[in-house]
Amino acid sequence: MDQDAFRRTYRDVNERPCVFEKSVLTNQCRCSQAERFCIAEREGVHCRSDAAQTQCIDWLELVRVNGRFALKADQERRALPHAKAMRVQVGGLRGVHRALDPSMDPPQPIPDVHGVLNRARETFSALDLMPFSEVIREVAAYQGRPRRSHRD
């Protein structure tokens, strides 16, 4: 299947894509609202809830805005490269865990994106009232997979 046909089919099949798809597919996190599906030999992730998807979109935007300096990203660029998107997604969720329970190391993988964001919203009254210094510290500290060396 060529790339253009895949993208068209993906958009037709997945009317509510999971915004944490990269993290879910790399097994860095799980979500009670995520549902995996396959198109040809490729995998995608669908969100089961409009409210959950909106909450995740809002959360990722808050992390991007607050973490612009740590990400070395300018504000005009909309799509982040894969490694920075993973830092925002996984590092941001680890930061939420750290803010909720500073005495515990964040779990790996994150067990439930929807659950931890709901817990944070209940604890801090709103996601934008989170202690972003803790969150961004985890975003900055997140190390993705090490690059593989290419042997000649």
N, C-alpha and C positions, 0 to 999 in steps of 0.2 A: 504494500500500500504506500503510495507516495505521500510526502509530507502535507501537501495541500489537501488531499482527499482525507487524510487522517484528521486534520484540524477541523474541516467541515463536519465530518462525522462526529467528532468529539463534541463540538458545540451543539449539534443536533441532539445527541444522546444525553449530554450532561447540562441540563438547564440551570442547575445550581451547583457549580463547582466548589469544591473545598478549597479555601484559600491557604490551608496548611498542607496542600497536596504534596509538595516536595518533601516535607518532613514526615508525612505519613508513609509515602512510598519508600523512603530510605530508612524506615523503622526507627526514626528518632522520636516519634510521638504516636500516640493513638488518640482516637476520639470516639465518644459514644454516638456522635451524630454523623460519623463518616461511614461511607459505604463504598467499597472498592468495586470496580467493574473492569471488564476487558474489551478492547476493540482490537481485532486481529491479535497480534502478539504483545500489544501494549496495554498498560494498566492506567486507570484513572481513578479519581476519588470524587464522589458525589456527597454533598451535604444534605442531610435529611430535613433540615429546618431552616426556614427563612430567617427566623430570629437568631439562631445560632450563627448562621453565615454573616449576618449583619454585625453581631457582636465581635466576631473574629476579624472582619474587615476593619471595624472601628479600632480594635486593639492593635492590629498590625500598623495602622496609620499612626496611632499614638506612639508606638515604639520607634517607627521611622522618624517622626518629627523630633522626638526627644533624643534619639540616638544619632542624629545626623552627623555630629562631630565624631563620635566613636566609629561610625561607618565610613567616614571620609567621603560622604555622598553629598552632592549638591541637591538643593531642594527642587529643582526643575525636572530632574530625571525621574520618570515614573516607574519604569521597570528596573529592578535591581538585578545585577548579575547573580547567578546561582549561589555562589558562596556567601554573598552579603544577604541574600534572601534567607538562606539557612541560618545565618547569625541572628537575623531579626526574629525568625520563627522560633527556633530552638532556644537561642540565648534569651529571648524575651520571655518564653515560658519558664525557663529555669530561673529567671529573675523574679517572676511571680511566685514561684515556689519558695525562693529565698526570702522574699518580702513577707510571705505568709508564715514561714517558720524559719527564722534565721539560724536556729541551732541545728538544722538538718541540711545535709547536702541534697541538692535537687535530684529527683529520681531520673534514671536513664533506662529506658526511654520514658518520656512524659506519659503517664498512664491515660489521661483523659483531658484533652484541650478544653472541651466544653465545660467539664466539671471544674477545672482549676480556674477558668475565667469567671464562672458563676460564683465560686467561693471568694475570689478576689473582689468581685463586685459587692457581695454581701459584707465582706470584712471592711472594705474601704469606702463603702457607699456608692462609689462609681469608679469605673476603670481609670478615668483621668485624674483621680485623686490618689492613685498608687504612688508609693515612694520610688520615683523613676531613677533616683541615684542607684538604688539596689538593682533595678531591672537593667539599666544600661551597663552597669559593671559586669553583669552576666553576659550581655550581648557582646561587649568588648572582649571578654575572656573566652567566649566560645571558639573552639578550634574544630573545624570540620575534619573530614578525612584528610590525612596527609597526602600530598601529591605523590604520585608514583614516579619513580625515576625511569627515564627511557634509556634502555640499553641499546647500544648500536651493534 
